Amino acid sequence: MQLNFFDPAVIANPFPYYDELHRHGPVVRNDLMGAWMVAGHEAALSVLKRPEDFSSTGITQMATDRVDAFGGAATMLNSDPPDHERLRGVVQRAFTPRALARLEPRIEEIVRDLLALVPDRESFDAVNELTYPLPVIVIAELLGVSPADRPFFKEWSDDLVNGINEQATFEDQRRSTEAAEALREYFRNEIAARRLQPTDDLIGSLVRANEDDGALTDAELLAACVILLVAGNETTTKFIGNAIVHLAEHPELRATVVADPSKMGPCVEELIRLVGSVQATARVALVDTEIAGTPVSAGEMVFVMLAAANRDKLIFANPTEVDLSRSPNPHLGFGFGIHVCLGAHLARLESRTALKELLRLAPEYRLSAPAEELRYAPSFFLRGVEQLPIEPMANVAEIGRQ
């Protein structure tokens, strides 16, 4: 099957291609990309469960050959066992669900503040006004970043990510390298300050956790801070945007959630499954092996098509529909296995809060232009709109101040 990840039509609407993938079977060869595509849910799990057979290290190296995002340090994103456990463990101890649960009132306050800043006009860009600033404000507060530095953080984060995506230009890569260097220098100073004067923020927690066992080198500690800023930033921005589009196109679902806000949790889980931002993850086979009976040779690239696996009718009844009663919901929107998203709980919390508040203030919002006219960022692996003009059908800013 010839699926071109760089085709703008595929980027904007990959779902018909996922249906075609499923018709071909759980594992399909893509000669155009020189890789295997794994679309079946069980087949995807079989890859993600076997880091001893399928490596993340080689894939990340391809990106860092263009941009050295982490200063040459190993990270939990680009490592295999046993290093992975060491690198993830320090961050995981400082990034607990219990600590994040205390953030919910603050995230709600941030969302309301953002919506209160919406100009009094007939339409506004939900990306620029809400989904773009929200994640970086939240993670900056968690890290302990000064409010005055947040604009730099968002710019650095965006430049870094843009330089390592699959369609980056030379200029994108240059800006990305500069952003990575700026972030490392910033965090180097912040870590030094917390060693002199401990704090209760996330950087302080990372410093203390590492001092307890010395698991990370200074370079690895710096890289961990960069990952925390960057990893959940654009993924969450793009998912919330995708969710806003889907709810606008499905007013009956939107009305159900507006009438019963307790359904927002299941709704977000289903939207992560159905319109999540992360479309695929890549691995390199370390040994001659097989996936769902298909032989795969050592050195071959494998794309685990997470978004396609989330539409596998063998696992999900009515896979193209939102089912608020779906339980269990074993979607792969946050990955699976040792590389499952560390910030999944935070992403869920931000998404639920943003959508709940938007619907509270603008329960009948609509898109200002047809969905097919929306412009998507030029990345297959991270799907999301660049702009999202919506008509709130009410003065959102005025209501938000109440």
Backbone torsions as a table, in degrees:
resi	resn	phi	psi	omega
1	MET	NA	135.7	-177.8
2	GLN	-102.7	96.7	178.1
3	LEU	-113.2	114.2	-177.3
4	ASN	-92.8	108.4	-177.9
5	PHE	-65.4	-15.7	-176.7
6	PHE	-95.4	-3.7	-179.8
7	ASP	-70.4	121.3	180.0
8	PRO	-55.9	-32.2	178.8
9	ALA	-66.8	-37.6	177.8
10	VAL	-69.2	-41.4	-180.0
11	ILE	-61.6	-44.1	-177.1
12	ALA	-71.3	-37.7	-176.7
13	ASN	-144.8	82.0	-177.6
14	PRO	-80.0	-9.0	-168.0
15	PHE	-65.4	-38.9	174.3
16	PRO	-60.9	-32.5	179.2
17	TYR	-71.3	-33.6	175.8
18	TYR	-65.5	-39.7	176.4
19	ASP	-59.8	-41.9	179.2
20	GLU	-66.1	-39.2	176.4
21	LEU	-56.6	-46.9	-179.2
22	HIS	-62.6	-33.8	178.8
23	ARG	-67.1	-27.1	180.0
24	HIS	-84.2	-18.0	179.9
25	GLY	125.7	174.4	-175.8
26	PRO	-70.6	-25.3	-179.7
27	VAL	-132.4	124.0	-174.1
28	VAL	-131.3	138.4	177.0
29	ARG	-83.1	131.2	175.3
30	ASN	-112.4	96.7	-177.1
31	ASP	-67.8	-29.5	179.8
32	LEU	-62.8	-40.2	-179.7
33	MET	-94.4	-7.8	-179.3
34	GLY	64.3	42.6	-174.3
35	ALA	-153.9	165.8	171.5
36	TRP	-92.6	141.3	175.0
37	MET	-112.8	123.9	-178.0
38	VAL	-106.5	108.8	-175.1
39	ALA	-106.6	-24.8	179.8
40	GLY	-71.5	142.1	-176.9
41	HIS	-63.4	-48.7	-179.2
42	GLU	-65.7	-37.9	177.9
43	ALA	-65.6	-39.7	177.3
44	ALA	-61.2	-45.5	178.2
45	LEU	-59.6	-38.2	-177.4
46	SER	-64.4	-29.7	176.0
47	VAL	-77.6	-48.3	-175.2
48	LEU	-67.1	-23.3	179.4
49	LYS	-83.0	-8.2	-171.6
50	ARG	-121.3	68.9	177.9
51	PRO	-64.1	-19.5	178.0
52	GLU	-71.9	-20.6	179.3
53	ASP	-105.6	-28.1	-175.3
54	PHE	-127.9	114.7	-171.1
55	SER	-96.2	144.4	170.6
56	SER	-92.1	-20.4	-173.1
57	THR	-61.0	-46.9	-177.5
58	GLY	-64.1	-36.4	-179.2
59	ILE	-66.4	-48.7	-179.3
60	THR	-63.1	-32.4	179.0
61	GLN	-62.2	-34.0	178.7
62	MET	-61.4	-38.6	178.9
63	ALA	-72.8	-43.0	-176.7
64	THR	-75.1	-12.3	170.3
65	ASP	-64.3	-28.2	179.0
66	ARG	-90.3	-43.0	-178.3
67	VAL	-137.7	122.9	178.3
68	ASP	-85.4	83.4	-173.5
69	ALA	-68.4	-27.7	-170.3
70	PHE	-117.9	20.3	176.0
71	GLY	62.2	30.7	179.3
72	GLY	78.4	0.3	-177.6
73	ALA	-82.3	149.0	171.8
74	ALA	-71.7	146.1	178.1
75	THR	-134.9	169.4	178.1
76	MET	-68.6	-17.4	177.9
77	LEU	-79.7	-34.2	-171.3
78	ASN	-113.5	27.2	-177.6
79	SER	-128.2	157.2	174.4
80	ASP	-112.9	166.2	175.4
81	PRO	-58.7	148.2	3.0
82	PRO	-88.3	-9.7	-178.7
83	ASP	-59.6	-34.1	-175.6
84	HIS	-57.5	-44.9	-178.8
85	GLU	-62.4	-40.1	179.6
86	ARG	-64.4	-44.2	-175.5
87	LEU	-72.9	-37.1	-178.5
88	ARG	-79.3	-31.0	-172.9
89	GLY	-59.4	-43.8	-178.7
90	VAL	-62.9	-44.6	-179.5
91	VAL	-66.6	-40.7	-176.7
92	GLN	-62.9	-36.0	-179.9
93	ARG	-66.7	-28.2	-178.6
94	ALA	-94.2	-4.2	-170.4
95	PHE	-126.9	54.1	-172.8
96	THR	-84.9	150.6	175.7
97	PRO	-57.3	-34.6	179.8
98	ARG	-62.8	-42.8	178.7
99	ALA	-65.8	-38.4	-178.6
100	LEU	-71.2	-31.6	-178.9
101	ALA	-60.0	-31.5	179.5
102	ARG	-68.9	-12.4	-177.5
103	LEU	-80.8	-16.7	-170.1
104	GLU	-53.5	-48.4	178.6
105	PRO	-60.6	-37.0	-179.4
106	ARG	-69.2	-40.1	178.2
107	ILE	-63.5	-40.3	176.8
108	GLU	-60.6	-41.0	178.8
109	GLU	-64.5	-41.9	179.2
110	ILE	-62.2	-45.0	-179.9
111	VAL	-61.7	-44.9	-179.9
112	ARG	-64.0	-39.0	178.0
113	ASP	-63.4	-41.6	179.2
114	LEU	-63.8	-44.2	-179.3
115	LEU	-69.2	-29.7	177.5
116	ALA	-68.7	-18.9	178.8
117	LEU	-87.9	-5.1	-179.2
118	VAL	-62.4	126.4	180.0
119	PRO	-61.2	152.7	179.8
120	ASP	-78.2	88.3	178.4
121	ARG	-147.8	172.7	-172.5
122	GLU	-72.4	-24.1	177.6
123	SER	-144.6	158.4	175.5
124	PHE	-147.5	158.9	-178.3
125	ASP	-87.3	108.1	-176.8
126	ALA	-65.1	-26.8	176.3
127	VAL	-68.5	-53.6	-176.0
128	ASN	-65.2	-37.5	-173.1
129	GLU	-90.1	-23.1	-173.0
130	LEU	-132.6	-64.1	-169.7
131	THR	-71.3	-27.6	-180.0
132	TYR	-74.3	-50.2	-177.1
133	PRO	-78.7	-26.9	-171.4
134	LEU	-56.8	-56.6	-174.7
135	PRO	-61.4	-36.8	-177.2
136	VAL	-72.7	-33.7	175.9
137	ILE	-63.7	-44.3	-177.6
138	VAL	-63.9	-50.4	-176.7
139	ILE	-69.9	-31.6	177.1
140	ALA	-64.7	-40.9	177.3
141	GLU	-66.3	-40.0	177.7
142	LEU	-60.7	-45.3	-178.1
143	LEU	-68.9	-27.2	-176.7
144	GLY	96.4	25.4	-179.4
145	VAL	-77.4	138.6	177.7
146	SER	-61.4	137.1	177.7
147	PRO	-53.2	-32.4	-179.1
148	ALA	-66.7	-22.0	-177.2
149	ASP	-93.2	-7.3	-174.4
150	ARG	-60.1	-41.4	178.7
151	PRO	-58.6	-38.3	177.4
152	PHE	-64.8	-39.4	-178.8
153	PHE	-60.8	-45.5	-178.8
154	LYS	-64.2	-42.2	179.4
155	GLU	-64.2	-46.1	178.9
156	TRP	-62.0	-44.5	-178.8
157	SER	-60.8	-47.1	-179.4
158	ASP	-64.2	-43.6	-179.8
159	ASP	-63.3	-40.3	-179.7
160	LEU	-62.9	-48.0	-178.5
161	VAL	-64.6	-42.0	-178.6
162	ASN	-61.4	-29.6	-177.4
163	GLY	-79.0	-15.8	-178.6
164	ILE	-112.0	5.5	176.1
165	ASN	-78.5	169.3	-167.6
166	GLU	-70.6	-12.4	-179.4
167	GLN	-118.7	25.3	-177.7
168	ALA	-65.9	137.5	174.0
169	THR	-86.4	172.1	177.1
170	PHE	-59.8	-40.3	179.4
171	GLU	-65.3	-39.3	176.0
172	ASP	-58.8	-43.4	-178.3
173	GLN	-67.5	-37.4	178.3
174	ARG	-63.7	-47.0	179.1
175	ARG	-64.5	-35.9	179.6
176	SER	-64.9	-42.9	178.7
177	THR	-62.0	-43.4	178.3
178	GLU	-63.4	-41.0	179.9
179	ALA	-64.8	-41.7	179.2
180	ALA	-61.9	-41.7	178.8
181	GLU	-65.4	-39.9	179.5
182	ALA	-65.5	-41.2	179.0
183	LEU	-64.6	-43.6	-179.4
184	ARG	-64.2	-40.5	178.8
185	GLU	-64.7	-41.5	179.3
186	TYR	-61.4	-49.9	-177.7
187	PHE	-68.9	-30.5	176.8
188	ARG	-59.3	-42.9	178.7
189	ASN	-69.1	-39.0	-179.3
190	GLU	-67.0	-40.1	178.6
191	ILE	-65.3	-43.1	178.9
192	ALA	-61.0	-40.6	180.0
193	ALA	-64.0	-37.9	-177.7
194	ARG	-77.1	-22.5	173.6
195	ARG	-70.8	-30.6	177.0
196	LEU	-81.4	-37.4	-178.2
197	GLN	-138.9	97.8	-176.7
198	PRO	-58.2	147.9	177.9
199	THR	-131.4	168.5	-179.5
200	ASP	-96.6	5.9	-179.6
201	ASP	-80.8	-178.5	-173.9
202	LEU	-67.2	-38.8	176.5
203	ILE	-62.8	-43.5	177.5
204	GLY	-61.2	-39.7	178.5
205	SER	-65.1	-40.2	177.7
206	LEU	-63.7	-42.5	179.4
207	VAL	-62.1	-45.9	-179.6
208	ARG	-65.3	-44.5	-178.8
209	ALA	-61.5	-38.6	-179.8
210	ASN	-72.8	-33.6	178.1
211	GLU	-67.9	-25.8	179.7
212	ASP	-66.0	-38.5	-176.4
213	ASP	-129.7	-4.9	178.3
214	GLY	59.1	33.4	-174.3
215	ALA	-69.4	-30.8	-174.1
216	LEU	-111.2	145.6	169.3
217	THR	-74.9	167.7	178.0
218	ASP	-60.2	-39.4	179.6
219	ALA	-64.9	-38.5	179.1
220	GLU	-69.8	-35.1	177.0
221	LEU	-65.7	-41.7	175.3
222	LEU	-60.0	-46.1	-178.9
223	ALA	-62.8	-36.4	178.6
224	ALA	-62.6	-39.9	178.0
225	CYS	-64.4	-41.8	179.0
226	VAL	-62.5	-43.2	179.9
227	ILE	-61.2	-44.1	-178.6
228	LEU	-60.4	-36.2	178.5
229	LEU	-71.8	-46.6	-167.7
230	VAL	-85.4	-41.2	-166.3
231	ALA	-59.9	-42.5	-176.2
232	GLY	-98.7	7.4	-173.9
233	ASN	-77.1	-67.2	-174.8
234	GLU	-73.1	-31.4	178.7
235	THR	-61.0	-43.3	-179.4
236	THR	-71.2	-42.6	176.5
237	THR	-53.6	-48.5	-175.7
238	LYS	-72.2	-36.4	178.6
239	PHE	-64.6	-46.7	-178.5
240	ILE	-60.5	-39.1	175.8
241	GLY	-61.3	-45.4	177.6
242	ASN	-59.7	-39.6	179.9
243	ALA	-66.0	-40.5	178.6
244	ILE	-61.8	-41.3	177.7
245	VAL	-63.0	-47.1	-177.4
246	HIS	-61.9	-43.7	-180.0
247	LEU	-65.9	-33.9	176.6
248	ALA	-66.3	-34.8	-179.0
249	GLU	-83.1	-10.3	-179.0
250	HIS	-129.5	74.2	-175.3
251	PRO	-61.4	-26.2	178.8
252	GLU	-69.4	-38.0	175.6
253	LEU	-66.7	-44.9	178.9
254	ARG	-58.7	-44.0	-179.6
255	ALA	-63.2	-36.7	179.2
256	THR	-63.3	-44.1	-178.5
257	VAL	-72.1	-35.7	176.8
258	VAL	-63.3	-42.0	-178.8
259	ALA	-69.8	-29.9	-178.1
260	ASP	-138.1	86.9	-177.5
261	PRO	-59.1	-18.0	178.3
262	SER	-65.6	-15.8	179.2
263	LYS	-85.0	-1.1	-178.4
264	MET	-63.7	-37.5	178.9
265	GLY	-58.5	-56.9	177.1
266	PRO	-60.5	-33.5	179.2
267	CYS	-63.7	-45.1	179.5
268	VAL	-63.1	-41.0	178.2
269	GLU	-60.0	-43.2	179.7
270	GLU	-68.1	-37.0	178.9
271	LEU	-70.6	-34.1	173.1
272	ILE	-61.1	-42.1	178.6
273	ARG	-64.2	-43.2	-168.8
274	LEU	-89.8	-40.2	-176.0
275	VAL	-132.2	32.3	178.1
276	GLY	-59.2	157.1	-176.7
277	SER	-77.4	-36.5	-176.6
278	VAL	-81.8	116.3	-175.5
279	GLN	-91.0	-32.7	-174.4
280	ALA	-160.0	161.5	172.3
281	THR	-134.0	155.8	-172.4
282	ALA	-118.1	150.8	175.7
283	ARG	-141.3	162.3	172.5
284	VAL	-119.5	130.0	178.8
285	ALA	-68.1	129.4	-179.9
286	LEU	-89.3	-24.1	-176.0
287	VAL	-138.5	164.3	169.5
288	ASP	-67.6	125.2	-175.0
289	THR	-151.9	-162.6	175.6
290	GLU	-146.6	156.3	175.3
291	ILE	-128.3	116.4	-179.4
292	ALA	51.1	40.6	177.5
293	GLY	85.7	-4.5	179.7
294	THR	-94.4	121.2	-179.9
295	PRO	-65.8	136.7	177.0
296	VAL	-130.4	130.4	-176.1
297	SER	-91.4	151.4	176.0
298	ALA	-55.6	136.4	179.8
299	GLY	93.0	-12.2	-179.8
300	GLU	-79.4	147.4	179.5
301	MET	-87.1	142.9	-180.0
302	VAL	-129.1	124.3	172.6
303	PHE	-99.8	115.5	174.9
304	VAL	-85.8	109.1	-173.5
305	MET	-84.0	82.1	-173.9
306	LEU	-56.9	-44.4	-177.2
307	ALA	-67.8	-31.9	175.6
308	ALA	-72.1	-41.6	178.0
309	ALA	-60.6	-31.3	178.6
310	ASN	-71.4	-6.0	178.2
311	ARG	-118.0	22.2	-179.9
312	ASP	-76.4	114.4	-176.0
313	LYS	-69.8	-13.8	175.5
314	LEU	-73.2	-18.2	-179.2
315	ILE	-111.6	-39.1	-174.1
316	PHE	-115.6	114.6	173.5
317	ALA	-64.7	140.1	-177.9
318	ASN	46.8	61.9	-169.0
319	PRO	-66.0	-19.9	-178.3
320	THR	-93.7	6.3	-179.3
321	GLU	-115.5	149.3	172.9
322	VAL	-80.0	121.5	178.6
323	ASP	-118.8	105.4	-175.6
324	LEU	-70.5	-10.6	178.1
325	SER	-102.5	8.2	-177.0
326	ARG	-65.5	118.1	-179.7
327	SER	-157.7	124.5	-0.5
328	PRO	-73.1	169.1	179.2
329	ASN	-128.0	81.5	-173.0
330	PRO	-82.6	47.7	-179.0
331	HIS	-67.7	160.7	-178.1
332	LEU	-110.6	26.7	-177.8
333	GLY	-60.2	-26.2	177.6
334	PHE	-108.9	17.3	-176.5
335	GLY	80.6	-162.4	-178.6
336	PHE	-164.4	156.1	176.2
337	GLY	83.3	-152.7	-172.3
338	ILE	-67.6	-21.4	-179.0
339	HIS	-102.3	16.9	176.6
340	VAL	-56.7	144.7	-172.9
341	CYS	-59.0	121.6	179.9
342	LEU	-67.3	-29.5	-177.7
343	GLY	-95.7	20.0	-177.0
344	ALA	-58.4	-42.6	-178.6
345	HIS	-63.2	-42.4	179.6
346	LEU	-66.2	-42.2	179.2
347	ALA	-61.5	-41.8	177.1
348	ARG	-61.8	-44.9	-177.9
349	LEU	-62.9	-46.1	178.4
350	GLU	-62.7	-42.5	-177.2
351	SER	-67.5	-46.8	178.8
352	ARG	-58.8	-45.0	-176.2
353	THR	-67.4	-44.7	-179.3
354	ALA	-62.1	-45.4	-178.6
355	LEU	-69.6	-40.0	179.2
356	LYS	-60.7	-46.0	-177.9
357	GLU	-70.1	-39.1	177.4
358	LEU	-61.7	-43.2	-179.6
359	LEU	-71.5	-29.7	176.6
360	ARG	-66.3	-39.4	-176.5
361	LEU	-88.3	-29.2	-176.9
362	ALA	-139.6	67.8	-173.3
363	PRO	-65.5	-16.4	-178.3
364	GLU	-120.0	28.4	-179.5
365	TYR	-59.2	157.8	176.1
366	ARG	-142.2	160.1	177.3
367	LEU	-70.9	141.6	179.5
368	SER	-76.4	-16.5	178.6
369	ALA	-141.5	158.4	177.7
370	PRO	-56.2	144.7	-176.6
371	ALA	-57.5	-34.4	-178.0
372	GLU	-69.9	-11.7	177.9
373	GLU	-93.3	-5.3	179.0
374	LEU	-66.2	143.5	-179.7
375	ARG	-97.7	125.9	-178.3
376	TYR	-98.4	146.8	176.6
377	ALA	-58.7	144.7	-174.1
378	PRO	-77.8	57.7	178.2
379	SER	-142.5	123.8	176.6
380	PHE	-70.7	-43.2	-171.1
381	PHE	-68.9	-24.5	-179.1
382	LEU	-128.8	93.7	-171.2
383	ARG	-89.2	129.9	176.1
384	GLY	-178.0	155.9	-178.6
385	VAL	-78.9	149.0	178.3
386	GLU	-84.6	-32.0	176.5
387	GLN	-137.8	149.7	-177.4
388	LEU	-144.7	76.9	178.4
389	PRO	-71.6	126.2	177.8
390	ILE	-128.3	154.5	176.8
391	GLU	-106.4	111.1	-172.1
392	PRO	-73.0	-16.1	-178.4
393	MET	63.0	17.7	177.6
394	ALA	-168.1	163.8	177.3
395	ASN	-82.2	90.9	-175.4
396	VAL	-58.9	-44.1	-177.2
397	ALA	-61.2	-42.9	-178.7
398	GLU	-65.2	-44.3	179.0
399	ILE	-65.4	-38.7	-178.3
400	GLY	-63.2	-23.7	179.4
401	ARG	-82.0	-11.2	-175.3
402	GLN	-75.1	NA	NA
